Amino acid sequence: MALFLRTLVIAFAFLISCMVAAFVVAFGVVAPEFSDFVRSPEFILIFLFFGSAAGVVTPFYVFAPSFIIILIAEIFSLRSVLYYALAGALIGALAYFMTDIAARISGKGTVVPITQELQWLTAAGIIAGFVYWLIAGRNAGKWKNFSSMH
């Protein structure tokens, strides 16, 4: 039962951290024109649109590497915020390079529509790693103690 509940917490934390990362990337999209957008009432709608659109796509790009990072953390009971921040940075950078490689293979060039893409995606990964740590990472591996008691 402890493992089942832990799986639910992990899934919830993963989805929330992906949404947070998506909104960081959405901010990266609107940041160059931030001063223009702030004065317009449509700014919030544009920001929410980009954040929501990125939030739908983000879990698909980062699921496999995140799964491996989370599995390692759970097996070895890694609870350090630094582990999750560095893992998030690595996954964010990996997402950038995977997007760029896929675009080059298809012959369409770079498809990421923001400036300083690598920096924004790495920052999004760090923040997502921190959010994941807040929700689930602080208790990584503790389910093993509850399982062995019964």
Secondary structure, DSSP 8 states (H G I E B T S, - for coil): -HHHHHHHHHHHHHHHHHHHHHHHHHHHHHGGGHHHHHTSTTHHHHHHHHHHHHHHHHHHHHHHHHHHHHHHHHHHT---HHHHHHHHHHHHHHHHHHHHHHHHHHT------STTHHHHHHHHHHHHHHHHHHHTGGGTTTHHHHHHH-
